[in-house]
């Protein structure tokens, strides 16, 4: 074998190991929960590591019964901000879990794996 030749068995073993690591990382992301908040905690959104919304909490203090129209708009804005914050945190977790795997592939994925 020449020094430039590829050892296909070794390459296959590395690919299988990376696949196992990817499956493990994806399961960890699915099981992980991260929260985002807005309005000083008036609204808290919880997502899993894949960005799926799991829970949304709205504090009763966010409600102004004397102005329901304004309250509805404010709550909508807070919900959007909290969900965006939680999804951002999930993206950071994805990068933490999957980034090293993408680099193991030569970094040719730009830090992103399909579906993430």
N, C-alpha and C positions, 0 to 999 in steps of 0.2 A: 504494500500500500504506500502510495506517495504521500508526503506531508500535506498536500493540498486536497487529498481525497476526503470525502465526507463519510463518516462512520454512520451508516443509516440506522443501525441498531441503537446507537447512543442518541441519535437525533429523535428516534421514535420514543425512547424512554423519557427524554426531556419533554417531548410534546405531551406524553401521557401524564407526567408529573404536573406540568402547567395546567392541563385540563382538570386534574384533581384539585389543584389550588384554586382555579377559577370557580369550580362548583362549590368549594368550601366558602370562598369569599362571597359568592352570590347568596348562599344560605345565611351567612352571617349578616349580610345586608338586609335580607328579607326579615330576619329576626330582630334586627336593631330598631330602636325607636329614637327619634330625635324630635325636639320641640322647637317651635318658633313662636315668638310673641310680638304683640303690638300694643300700643297704648299703655305702656308701663305694666303689662300683664293683664290688661282688661280682656284681651283675647289671646288664647293659646291654642296653637295648632300642633298636633302630633302626627308625624309621618313615619313610615318605615324607611329603611335605608335605600329602598328603591324609589322613594318619593310618593308612595301611595298614602293618601290621607286616611288616618286611622281614627282620629278624635279631634273634636273642635269644642273648646270651652269658651263661653262668653260670660263674663262676670255680670251679675245683676247691676253692679255699679255703672255699667256702660249704658244703661237704659235710663232715659229721661222721659218719664211718662207725660210731662207737660208739653213735649215737642216730639211726637212719634215720627213725623216725617224726617226731621233732622237726625233723630236717633237712628232710624233705619239706615240712612245714608252713612252715618258715622260708623255704625257696626259693620256695614258692607265694606267700607274702606279698611277698617281694622282687620276684618277677616282676610281680605286680600293680602294685606301686609304681613299678617301672621303666617299665612300659608306660604307666601313667597320666602319668608325667613326660614321656615322649616324645610322647604325644598332646597334652599341654598345650603343649609346645614347637611341635608342628605347628600347633596352633590359633593360637599367636602369629604363626607364619610366614604362615598364611592371612590373618590380620588385616592383617599388613604388606603382603602382595601384593594382597589383594582389597579392603581397607578403602577405599583411595582411589577405587576403581571404584564402590563402593557410594555413596560421598559424591557422586560425579559423577552418580549417579542421583537425587540429592536427599536421600540419606540415609534414604530411606523404607524401607529394608530392615533397619534396626536394626543395621547393620554385618554382617549375615549375608546371603549369597546362597544360593539353594536348593542343597542338596547339600553345603553346607560348614558 
